[in-house]
Amino acid sequence: MTPAFASVSSGRRAALVVGVANGRSLGWAAARSLLSRGYDVAVTYQSDRFRKGVEALVQAEDEALRSAGTAADGGGGGPSIDCVPCDVSCDDSVRALFAERLPALWEVGTGRPRRLDALVHSVAHASADAMKDGTLLSTERGDFSAAHDISAYSLLLLARHGLPLLSAGGASAPSCASSSSITALTYLGSTRAVPNYNVMGPAKASLEAIVRGLALELGVDAHRVRANAVSAGPVGTLAAR
């Protein structure tokens, strides 16, 4: 049963960006873009290894937002940004993200969950052995499975647990209710052979197939959630370097 969603006085939409590791992450660029469009944004980091770096990014961005808000409107009513942990390789961590951490972060005092308008999947990982000085032909079974688990299956897991917050409420929703969106970040290596992309090519192909399946299953009136994949092209992220 789709929950009744709480509204917020600002009328702002809420977005979740999963998979920010540092300031060069595509996920971080997506988070800042959403902020510029007035979304309240939450970003996730995988583990304590990334916590301090991501917290520093969020704090600096939050201070900039507050400073701009003070100059523009007396310091109130601007979008917000926060960060929370989420290890997409752990089912319990993903469940807790949507059932506990986001509701606590965006508490609106009504007892009803705040709707999630946008979910951005910016998660990809393959072992160093499978990428650095390696070849697709030499990929070990464990490295192949891990790359698909983190880079592709994680989208299914996030969509499953996030659906109660993403769903627009179907036919019972007000006619003005817009659909929510799921966006996954992909790359040309999913459809073409790219030197040194190795096991990430099949993993991104798997991700895109999942996006197509989710678009079919979640685009119905019962959910009205859009699902798309976006390829940003070659960008100077740390992973690319």
Buried (B, 14 or more C-beta within 10 A) or exposed (E): EBEEBBEBEEEBBBBBBBBBBBBBBBBBBBBBBBBEEEBBBBBBBBEEEBEEBBEEBBEEBBEEBBEEBEEEEEEEEBBBBBBBBBBBBEEEBBEBBBBEBBBEBBEBEEEEBBBBBBBBBBBBBBBEBBBEEBEBEEBEEEBBEBBBBBBBBBBEBBBBBBBBBBBBBEEEBEEEBEBBBBBBBBBBBBEEEBEEBBBBBBBBBBBBEBBEBBBEBBBEEBBBBBBEBBBBEEEEBEBEE
